[in-house]
């Protein structure tokens, strides 16, 4: 089989690489001569980079890229609207990506200076591609990778109907070490609240950044085509945006910038006809708001190459390719249109509901149960309760073995309103708490560092409790991770979790929007916390942890304080006679997939192994880079890296 690829951009080169590695004869026909330098830089997900990296033997060739770990959305007055952790995103210069691709494919497969003209057709199938310079390339399969204005697509499906250009985008790259180093790994965007105006920038290195200005041309549009006209328009249109925007524009060479008229077209009924197929923008053009174009082009190429190898019949291969890709690209198309609509009418969305145009957050690994769960548990706890920290291994095992039957609702009990209002009998001041933590940690083999009560004592547990209720408003499952994270901070890292800087960091670490968390923390979460306190009083909760088990038949069981795991099982079996617990997978990799952080005791307990065996396994995983660790005075937190990019 010989495959002729028309277009030597990112999509075409990707397909050529995958086919060549599968020992399929391929010729890539590119209209330009020399490595293309058109375009600036873009965001790209690991899903698109990984297939190419996997073809790079022993990482001999490096793809220059900048990790992008955070998305911050602000208003022109610098007010923060969103602050989110990003997972597995990179900023890559187009010239760097194409250079990387060219290094992965022998030059004999690339024919330059070929502008496509038409096909030679025989028996209703293409047998050759003809180019304007007179070249003719014969082949068995032809693939159009010739971009948004694809001539191959036009031959296959006639003219598609593009959507009207309602948003334009001006793009540039600037060298400005001060700004680039001040926003490391951060995608920053300023967006107007009342009309279609936005400015964003992303570092491509520690001294360079790519920027874009999106605007609604119905408000105002550029009238000239010179660099000076472009420069003048940008400054006028961004007149009330922050100084960092103006600094970037002042650093820009407008002779290298361009205007992108954004448009798309409906999903095609197929990506092929006979023995001719389409990939990348030629097959499906989405609006730029999703930052999915480059990733989709590479995934298209990998998928099509696999389908051609797996199928003896080309038509079947093309049908499989469409079946595998159509749903995902259709979703990106719809999302792009949704984001365009929101951009043009920003006041239609409250700040909390503004969609983020990227895949966000680290994966959450909670086992999902079907239907309503038989047992409801009210769990009264507190972020600084040492016994609630000690009970963590028990609750985690309960999650693994009985999650199908149990729903746990977390309620904040308000352990420490203030030291003046605290009613503890043995603990009356911070120094008492320090001694208690050290004793409890040693007794139960869980890391607890009481020095925080000497160095930076907490005056109340109310602020982190309110922050947890704010997290619940946003995402109940991530709220549980947030509670775990702030406990790790206070118990092992000596962080005073009353302080917003630590609460913000915890929210970021678990994939919550910290800007929204702050809004809810200062607003609705306070009333929710008050309701928790009232419920605690009504149920007579005197200490923590306290867990109320009920199943709707007026029977209620209560666990107060630290109890053995068998006590939990007894209650479950009384409420559901004959219940079968889940025999979960105990491999280290699975455990660190369920729980992104674990103490040594948790790993021992959940893995059903000795402490000596556990340390051998943990240290081996650490050496292999599968996990990281934070070592405190009295123990270690082991941190999964299994989902790291």
ZAMARGU-4260 file (C-alpha; in steps of 0.2 Angstrom, whole numbers, plus 5000, padded with zeros to 4 digits):
<rodrens>
0) 5000/5000/5000 | 5006/5017/4996 | 4998/5032/5004 | 5000/5050/4997 | 4997/5064/5010
5) 4993/5081/5003 | 4999/5094/5015 | 5015/5094/5026 | 5009/5103/5041 | 5006/5096/5058
10) 4992/5084/5053 | 5001/5078/5037 | 5018/5076/5045 | 5010/5066/5060 | 5002/5054/5048
15) 5018/5052/5038 | 5027/5048/5054 | 5014/5035/5060 | 5013/5026/5043 | 5032/5026/5041
20) 5034/5018/5058 | 5021/5005/5053 | 5031/5001/5037 | 5018/5008/5025 | 5025/5017/5010
25) 5021/5036/5012 | 5024/5052/5002 | 5020/5069/5010 | 5017/5083/4997 | 5019/5100/5004
30) 5017/5116/4994 | 5030/5127/5003 | 5049/5124/5002 | 5058/5123/5019 | 5052/5120/5036
35) 5036/5130/5038 | 5037/5144/5050 | 5019/5150/5049 | 5010/5152/5065 | 5016/5156/5082
40) 5012/5145/5097 | 4997/5135/5104 | 4991/5125/5119 | 4992/5107/5117 | 4986/5093/5128
45) 4997/5078/5132 | 4985/5067/5122 | 4992/5075/5107 | 5010/5075/5112 | 5011/5057/5119
50) 5009/5048/5103 | 5023/5057/5095 | 5034/5056/5110 | 5031/5037/5110 | 5039/5036/5092
55) 5055/5045/5098 | 5068/5032/5102 | 5075/5034/5119 | 5070/5052/5119 | 5085/5056/5108
60) 5076/5071/5101 | 5068/5084/5113 | 5052/5093/5109 | 5054/5110/5117 | 5038/5114/5127
65) 5032/5124/5142 | 5021/5115/5155 | 5005/5125/5158 | 4999/5121/5176 | 4987/5135/5180
70) 4973/5145/5172 | 4968/5162/5179 | 4954/5172/5172 | 4952/5190/5177 | 4942/5206/5173
75) 4950/5221/5165 | 4951/5229/5182 | 4962/5214/5188 | 4948/5206/5198 | 4951/5187/5199
80) 4936/5177/5192 | 4944/5159/5190 | 4960/5151/5196 | 4961/5133/5192 | 4974/5119/5191
85) 4977/5112/5173 | 4982/5094/5170 | 4994/5089/5156 | 4994/5105/5145 | 5009/5112/5136
90) 5013/5128/5126 | 5022/5124/5111 | 5029/5134/5097 | 5023/5128/5080 | 5040/5129/5072
95) 5047/5118/5087 | 5034/5105/5084 | 5036/5104/5065 | 5055/5103/5068 | 5052/5089/5080
100) 5041/5080/5068 | 5053/5082/5053 | 5067/5074/5064 | 5056/5059/5066 | 5053/5055/5047
105) 5066/5052/5034 | 5067/5067/5022 | 5064/5055/5007 | 5046/5054/5012 | 5043/5073/5010
110) 5041/5081/4993 | 5041/5100/4994 | 5035/5114/4982 | 5020/5104/4977 | 5003/5114/4977
115) 4989/5102/4974 | 4978/5104/4959 | 4967/5088/4956 | 4966/5069/4956 | 4967/5058/4941
120) 4952/5047/4943 | 4950/5029/4936 | 4935/5018/4940 | 4928/5031/4952 | 4944/5030/4962
125) 4959/5042/4963 | 4975/5034/4956 | 4986/5049/4957 | 4987/5067/4964 | 4992/5081/4951
130) 5001/5097/4957 | 5002/5114/4949 | 5021/5112/4945 | 5017/5097/4934 | 5022/5083/4947
135) 5011/5068/4947 | 5011/5056/4962 | 5003/5039/4960 | 4996/5030/4975 | 4983/5018/4983
140) 4976/5029/4996 | 4976/5048/4997 | 4974/5059/5012 | 4970/5077/5013 | 4979/5086/5027
145) 4978/5103/5018 | 4970/5113/5032 | 4954/5123/5034 | 4952/5129/5016 | 4956/5111/5010
150) 4955/5109/4991 | 4954/5090/4994 | 4938/5092/5004 | 4931/5103/4991 | 4933/5090/4978
155) 4925/5076/4990 | 4911/5086/4997 | 4910/5102/4987 | 4910/5118/4997 | 4906/5117/5015
160) 4896/5132/5023 | 4907/5141/5035 | 4899/5150/5050 | 4900/5169/5049 | 4916/5177/5057
165) 4909/5184/5073 | 4926/5184/5083 | 4943/5189/5077 | 4959/5185/5085 | 4976/5194/5084
170) 4991/5183/5089 | 5009/5187/5092 | 5025/5181/5101 | 5036/5193/5111 | 5052/5192/5120
175) 5050/5199/5138 | 5059/5190/5151 | 5052/5200/5166 | 5034/5196/5161 | 5037/5178/5156
180) 5046/5174/5172 | 5033/5182/5182 | 5019/5170/5175 | 5028/5153/5175 | 5017/5139/5168
185) 5002/5150/5169 | 4989/5154/5156 | 4982/5171/5160 | 4967/5179/5152 | 4958/5195/5154
190) 4940/5195/5148 | 4928/5210/5148 | 4911/5207/5158 | 4900/5217/5146 | 4906/5214/5128
195) 4917/5203/5117 | 4935/5208/5122 | 4948/5197/5129 | 4967/5196/5130 | 4977/5181/5135
200) 4995/5176/5136 | 5005/5160/5140 | 5024/5159/5142 | 5033/5148/5129 | 5049/5149/5139
205) 5056/5158/5154 | 5059/5173/5142 | 5046/5172/5129 | 5027/5172/5128 | 5013/5170/5115
210) 4998/5182/5116 | 4981/5183/5108 | 4968/5197/5108 | 4950/5190/5104 | 4937/5203/5099
215) 4920/5206/5092 | 4922/5215/5076 | 4905/5222/5077 | 4911/5233/5091 | 4926/5240/5081
220) 4938/5233/5068 | 4954/5237/5061 | 4954/5247/5045 | 4972/5246/5039 | 4983/5231/5035
225) 5000/5238/5040 | 5009/5233/5056 | 5007/5251/5062 | 4988/5250/5060 | 4988/5233/5069
230) 4998/5241/5083 | 4987/5256/5085 | 4971/5246/5084 | 4977/5234/5098 | 4982/5248/5110
235) 4965/5257/5107 | 4955/5242/5109 | 4964/5237/5125 | 4964/5254/5132 | 4957/5250/5149
240) 4966/5233/5151 | 4979/5231/5164 | 4997/5237/5162 | 5004/5220/5159 | 4994/5219/5143
245) 5001/5236/5137 | 5018/5230/5141 | 5016/5215/5131 | 5010/5225/5116 | 5024/5237/5118
250) 5036/5222/5117 | 5028/5215/5101 | 5034/5216/5083 | 5018/5218/5074 | 5026/5214/5057
255) 5025/5196/5063 | 5007/5196/5070 | 4992/5192/5060 | 4973/5192/5061 | 4964/5176/5062
260) 4946/5176/5056 | 4938/5162/5067 | 4925/5151/5059 | 4920/5133/5058 | 4908/5121/5048
265) 4896/5107/5053 | 4902/5089/5056 | 4904/5081/5039 | 4894/5065/5036 | 4910/5056/5033
270) 4929/5059/5032 | 4931/5050/5016 | 4925/5046/4999 | 4931/5030/4990 | 4950/5029/4994
275) 4952/5048/4998 | 4951/5053/5017 | 4953/5069/5027 | 4962/5073/5043 | 4965/5088/5054
280) 4957/5105/5050 | 4953/5098/5032 | 4941/5085/5041 | 4934/5096/5055 | 4937/5114/5059
285) 4933/5120/5077 | 4933/5137/5084 | 4949/5141/5093 | 4941/5143/5110 | 4944/5124/5114
290) 4963/5124/5110 | 4959/5107/5103 | 4965/5109/5085 | 4983/5103/5085 | 4979/5089/5097
295) 4964/5083/5086 | 4976/5083/5071 | 4988/5072/5079 | 4975/5060/5086 | 4967/5059/5069
300) 4983/5054/5061 | 4987/5041/5074 | 4969/5034/5073 | 4969/5033/5054 | 4986/5025/5053
305) 4980/5011/5066 | 4964/5008/5056 | 4974/5006/5040 | 4985/4993/5048 | 4971/4984/5056
310) 4959/4983/5041 | 4963/4974/5024 | 4949/4985/5016 | 4952/5003/5014 | 4934/5008/5015
315) 4932/4998/5031 | 4947/5007/5038 | 4940/5024/5034 | 4923/5019/5041 | 4932/5014/5058
320) 4942/5030/5058 | 4926/5041/5057 | 4917/5030/5070 | 4932/5033/5082 | 4934/5051/5079
325) 4917/5059/5074 | 4909/5059/5092 | 4924/5068/5100 | 4927/5081/5086 | 4908/5085/5086
330) 4909/5088/5105 | 4924/5100/5102 | 4914/5109/5088 | 4899/5111/5099 | 4909/5117/5114
335) 4918/5130/5103 | 4902/5137/5098 | 4895/5137/5115 | 4911/5147/5121 | 4909/5159/5106
340) 4892/5163/5111 | 4897/5166/5129 | 4911/5177/5123 | 4900/5188/5113 | 4887/5189/5127
345) 4898/5188/5143 | 4884/5195/5154 | 4873/5180/5151 | 4884/5170/5163 | 4888/5172/5181
350) 4906/5171/5186 | 4903/5154/5194 | 4896/5147/5177 | 4909/5153/5165 | 4915/5138/5156
355) 4934/5135/5155 | 4940/5131/5137 | 4952/5117/5143 | 4953/5100/5151 | 4956/5104/5170
360) 4960/5096/5186 | 4969/5080/5191 | 4958/5064/5189 | 4948/5059/5204 | 4947/5041/5207
365) 4931/5037/5217 | 4922/5021/5214 | 4905/5025/5208 | 4890/5015/5214 | 4874/5013/5204
370) 4857/5020/5211 | 4854/5026/5229 | 4864/5019/5243 | 4856/5009/5256 | 4865/5017/5271
375) 4867/5035/5274 | 4880/5042/5286 | 4881/5059/5294 | 4900/5061/5298 | 4904/5075/5310
380) 4922/5080/5309 | 4934/5095/5310 | 4949/5100/5300 | 4960/5101/5315 | 4953/5086/5325
385) 4968/5074/5328 | 4957/5059/5331 | 4948/5062/5314 | 4966/5061/5306 | 4969/5045/5315
390) 4953/5037/5308 | 4958/5040/5290 | 4964/5023/5287 | 4948/5016/5293 | 4937/5027/5283
395) 4947/5024/5267 | 4945/5005/5269 | 4927/5007/5272 | 4927/5017/5255 | 4935/5003/5246
400) 4925/4988/5253 | 4908/4995/5256 | 4906/5011/5245 | 4892/5002/5235 | 4881/5003/5250
405) 4887/5018/5260 | 4885/5037/5257 | 4895/5048/5269 | 4889/5066/5271 | 4903/5077/5279
410) 4897/5089/5292 | 4908/5102/5301 | 4906/5101/5320 | 4916/5117/5325 | 4929/5110/5337
415) 4938/5126/5341 | 4927/5142/5340 | 4942/5151/5349 | 4953/5147/5364 | 4942/5158/5375
420) 4926/5147/5370 | 4935/5130/5369 | 4927/5117/5382 | 4941/5104/5382 | 4945/5097/5399
425) 4963/5092/5396 | 4967/5105/5382 | 4965/5123/5387 | 4979/5131/5377 | 4990/5129/5361
430) 5004/5121/5371 | 4992/5107/5377 | 4987/5103/5359 | 5005/5102/5354 | 5008/5088/5367
435) 4992/5079/5363 | 4996/5078/5345 | 5013/5071/5348 | 5006/5058/5360 | 4992/5053/5348
440) 5003/5052/5333 | 5015/5041/5342 | 5002/5030/5349 | 4993/5027/5332 | 5008/5028/5321
445) 5001/5042/5310 | 5012/5057/5306 | 5007/5072/5318 | 5018/5087/5321 | 5013/5097/5336
450) 5026/5110/5333 | 5013/5121/5324 | 5005/5125/5341 | 5022/5133/5346 | 5027/5141/5330
455) 5011/5147/5322 | 4996/5142/5333 | 4978/5141/5325 | 4966/5153/5334 | 4950/5144/5328
460) 4945/5129/5317 | 4931/5139/5309 | 4939/5146/5294 | 4945/5130/5287 | 4928/5122/5291
465) 4919/5136/5281 | 4932/5133/5267 | 4927/5115/5266 | 4908/5120/5265 | 4913/5132/5250
470) 4922/5117/5242 | 4906/5106/5244 | 4896/5120/5235 | 4908/5118/5220 | 4911/5100/5219
475) 4907/5087/5233 | 4920/5074/5228 | 4934/5086/5226 | 4929/5094/5243 | 4934/5077/5251
480) 4951/5079/5243 | 4952/5097/5249 | 4948/5092/5267 | 4961/5078/5266 | 4974/5091/5259
485) 4971/5104/5272 | 4973/5090/5285 | 4990/5085/5278 | 4995/5103/5278 | 4991/5106/5297
490) 4995/5089/5304 | 5012/5086/5294 | 5017/5102/5286 | 5014/5114/5300 | 5003/5126/5289
495) 4991/5137/5298 | 4976/5133/5288 | 4967/5148/5294 | 4977/5158/5282 | 4970/5160/5265
500) 4986/5157/5256 | 4986/5139/5262 | 4967/5136/5259 | 4970/5143/5241 | 4984/5132/5238
505) 4975/5116/5244 | 4960/5121/5232 | 4973/5122/5218 | 4981/5106/5222 | 4965/5096/5221
510) 4958/5105/5205 | 4945/5117/5213 | 4943/5134/5207 | 4951/5145/5221 | 4943/5161/5215
515) 4926/5154/5216 | 4931/5146/5233 | 4935/5163/5240 | 4918/5170/5234 | 4909/5156/5242
520) 4920/5156/5257 | 4915/5174/5260 | 4897/5171/5256 | 4885/5156/5255 | 4897/5144/5264
525) 4896/5153/5281 | 4877/5149/5281 | 4880/5131/5277 | 4893/5130/5291 | 4880/5138/5303
530) 4868/5125/5298 | 4881/5111/5302 | 4883/5118/5319 | 4865/5119/5322 | 4863/5101/5316
535) 4877/5095/5327 | 4869/5103/5343 | 4852/5095/5338 | 4860/5078/5337 | 4869/5080/5353
540) 4887/5079/5346 | 4899/5081/5360 | 4916/5076/5351 | 4924/5070/5335 | 4923/5060/5325
545) 4904/5056/5327 | 4895/5045/5314 | 4877/5042/5313 | 4871/5027/5302 | 4853/5026/5296
550) 4844/5016/5282 | 4827/5023/5283 | 4819/5011/5294 | 4820/5022/5310 | 4835/5012/5316
555) 4850/5022/5319 | 4867/5017/5325 | 4881/5029/5331 | 4900/5028/5332 | 4908/5040/5343
560) 4927/5043/5344 | 4940/5030/5338 | 4933/5013/5335 | 4940/4997/5327 | 4935/4993/5309
565) 4925/4978/5315 | 4913/4990/5324 | 4909/4998/5307 | 4907/4981/5299 | 4895/4975/5313
570) 4884/4990/5310 | 4883/4987/5291 | 4879/4969/5293 | 4865/4973/5305 | 4858/4986/5293
575) 4860/4975/5278 | 4860/4956/5283 | 4871/4946/5271 | 4880/4961/5263 | 4895/4956/5253
580) 4910/4967/5254 | 4920/4972/5239 | 4937/4963/5238 | 4947/4977/5230 | 4963/4976/5221
585) 4977/4979/5234 | 4992/4982/5222 | 5002/4997/5226 | 4998/5005/5209 | 4979/5003/5212
590) 4980/5010/5229 | 4989/5025/5223 | 4976/5027/5210 | 4961/5027/5222 | 4970/5038/5234
595) 4983/5051/5228 | 4991/5053/5245 | 4994/5040/5258 | 5003/5039/5275 | 5014/5024/5278
600) 5001/5017/5290 | 4987/5019/5277 | 4997/5010/5264 | 5001/4995/5276 | 4983/4994/5282
605) 4975/4995/5265 | 4988/4984/5256 | 4987/4971/5270 | 5006/4970/5272 | 5019/4972/5285
610) 5028/4988/5289 | 5044/4981/5282 | 5036/4975/5266 | 5027/4992/5264 | 5044/5001/5265
615) 5052/4991/5252 | 5038/4994/5240 | 5036/5012/5244 | 5055/5015/5242 | 5056/5006/5226
620) 5041/5016/5219 | 5049/5032/5224 | 5066/5027/5216 | 5056/5023/5200 | 5047/5040/5200
625) 5030/5033/5203 | 5027/5042/5219 | 5035/5057/5228 | 5036/5060/5247 | 5034/5074/5260
630) 5044/5069/5275 | 5038/5077/5292 | 5046/5076/5309 | 5035/5061/5314 | 5031/5053/5297
635) 5030/5053/5278 | 5016/5057/5266 | 5018/5047/5250 | 5011/5056/5235 | 5006/5048/5218
640) 5014/5053/5202 | 5005/5040/5192 | 4994/5052/5183 | 5008/5066/5181 | 5011/5072/5163
</rodrens>
